[in-house]
Amino acid sequence: MFKTLLLVLAVAVAAVLIYAALKPKSFALSRSAVIAAPPDRVFALIDDLHEFNRWNPFAKDDPSLKIQYESTASGQGAAYSWVGKKTGVGRMEIADTVPSQRVTMKLDFSKPMEAHNTVNFTLEPQGAATKVTWAMSGPTNYVHNLMTTFLSMDKMVGGQFETGLASLKTLAEKAP
């Protein structure tokens, strides 16, 4: 009986390890919200990193967070680095912007796990409102794939995106 139990356990562990090895080598997730504000107002709250961190759920959720802004705070080349207990260690840089339409960022984590992702915010006018889509994509490694076999990255990070978009909506709709 004990040998059978060990064999079943070994097969189950092997199946999980094989499943993780066969998962895609990249990920992508996104969330959208419609904000009752014009694209230029919404864009200003994303393209300026000081404004971005007023509503960024990852920054708001880590009281220990220390942010160091680099020389430029907005537009292409603007960047900041951070250290936090919940958020780890990393750096974000605006790689490209198209005013009132798109902001593309490079998101690099060094701790707790190294990761290099791309973040895109796209803004689409919808009458007097703006549809904002927050998307993130990047490569995955075996450890990431093993971890996401048990934890849904889409649910974890997607939930944070939803929280952030709600905060962005509140700020943008309050602005004059």
C-alpha positions in Angstrom: 0.0 0.0 0.0 2.8 2.4 1.0 4.7 1.7 -2.3 1.5 2.3 -4.3 1.0 5.6 -2.6 4.6 6.7 -3.2 4.2 5.7 -6.9 1.0 7.7 -7.3 2.7 10.7 -5.6 5.8 10.4 -7.9 3.6 10.2 -11.0 1.6 13.2 -9.8 4.7 15.3 -9.2 6.2 14.2 -12.6 3.0 15.2 -14.3 3.0 18.7 -12.8 6.7 19.1 -13.7 6.1 18.0 -17.3 3.0 20.2 -17.6 5.0 23.2 -16.4 7.7 22.5 -18.9 5.2 22.4 -21.8 3.4 25.6 -20.9 3.9 28.6 -23.2 7.2 30.5 -22.9 5.4 33.9 -22.7 2.4 35.5 -21.1 0.0 38.3 -21.8 -2.8 39.8 -19.8 -4.9 42.9 -20.0 -7.9 44.8 -18.5 -9.9 47.7 -19.8 -12.1 50.4 -18.3 -14.1 53.3 -19.8 -13.3 56.6 -18.1 -15.6 59.7 -18.4 -12.7 62.0 -19.3 -11.0 63.0 -22.6 -7.9 61.0 -23.7 -5.5 63.9 -23.0 -6.5 64.1 -19.3 -6.1 60.3 -18.9 -2.8 60.3 -20.8 -1.4 62.9 -18.4 -2.0 60.6 -15.5 -0.1 57.7 -17.2 2.7 59.5 -19.0 3.9 61.4 -15.9 5.4 58.9 -13.5 4.6 61.0 -10.5 1.0 61.0 -11.5 1.1 57.3 -12.4 2.2 56.5 -8.9 -0.8 58.3 -7.5 -3.1 55.6 -8.8 -0.6 52.7 -9.4 -2.0 49.8 -7.2 1.4 48.2 -6.8 2.8 51.4 -5.3 -0.3 52.0 -3.1 -0.2 48.5 -1.8 3.3 48.6 -0.3 3.8 51.0 2.6 7.5 50.2 2.7 8.0 51.3 -0.9 10.9 53.6 -1.7 10.8 55.2 -5.2 13.7 56.9 -6.8 12.7 59.0 -9.9 15.4 59.5 -12.5 16.1 62.9 -14.2 12.9 63.0 -16.4 9.5 62.3 -14.9 7.3 62.2 -18.0 7.5 61.1 -21.7 9.9 58.8 -23.4 13.0 58.1 -21.3 11.2 58.9 -18.0 12.0 56.2 -15.4 12.0 55.3 -11.7 13.4 52.5 -9.7 11.8 51.0 -6.5 12.5 48.8 -3.5 9.7 47.5 -1.4 8.8 44.5 0.8 5.8 43.5 -1.2 6.9 44.9 -4.6 10.5 43.7 -4.6 13.2 45.6 -6.5 12.8 46.9 -10.0 12.8 49.7 -12.6 10.2 51.1 -15.0 11.0 53.2 -18.0 8.7 54.8 -20.5 9.9 53.4 -23.8 7.5 55.2 -26.2 4.5 57.5 -26.1 2.0 58.7 -28.6 0.2 61.7 -26.9 -3.4 60.9 -25.9 -3.1 57.4 -27.6 -0.5 55.1 -26.1 2.2 54.8 -23.4 4.6 51.8 -23.6 6.8 51.0 -20.7 9.7 48.6 -20.0 9.2 46.9 -16.6 12.2 45.1 -15.1 12.2 43.2 -11.9 15.4 42.1 -10.2 13.9 40.7 -6.9 12.2 38.5 -5.8 12.5 37.0 -9.3 14.1 38.5 -12.4 11.6 39.4 -15.1 11.5 41.7 -18.1 8.1 42.7 -19.3 6.4 45.2 -21.6 3.5 47.3 -20.4 1.1 49.1 -22.8 -1.6 51.6 -22.0 -3.8 52.3 -25.0 -6.4 55.0 -25.0 -9.3 55.0 -27.4 -11.8 57.9 -27.5 -15.4 56.9 -27.0 -17.5 60.0 -27.4 -16.7 62.2 -24.4 -15.1 59.2 -22.6 -11.9 57.2 -23.1 -11.5 53.4 -23.1 -8.2 52.6 -21.4 -6.5 49.2 -21.8 -3.7 48.2 -19.5 -1.8 45.2 -20.9 1.4 43.4 -19.9 3.4 40.7 -21.7 6.7 39.1 -21.4 8.7 35.9 -21.5 8.3 33.2 -18.8 10.8 30.7 -17.4 10.3 27.3 -16.0 10.0 28.6 -12.4 7.3 31.0 -13.5 5.4 28.3 -15.4 5.6 26.0 -12.4 4.3 28.7 -10.0 1.4 29.6 -12.4 0.4 26.0 -12.5 -1.1 26.6 -9.1 -1.6 30.4 -9.0 -3.4 32.2 -11.8 -1.3 35.2 -12.9 -4.3 36.6 -14.8 -6.4 36.6 -11.6 -3.6 38.0 -9.3 -2.2 40.7 -11.6 -5.5 41.2 -13.5 -7.1 42.1 -10.2 -4.4 44.7 -9.5 -5.0 46.1 -13.0 -8.7 46.4 -12.2 -8.0 48.2 -9.0 -5.5 50.5 -10.7 -7.9 51.4 -13.5 -10.6 52.1 -10.9 -8.2 54.5 -9.2 -7.2 56.1 -12.5 -10.9 56.5 -13.3 -11.5 58.3 -10.0 -8.6 60.7 -10.6 -9.3 61.4 -14.2 -13.0 62.0 -13.6 -12.3 64.4 -10.8 -9.8 66.5 -12.7 -11.0 69.9 -14.0 
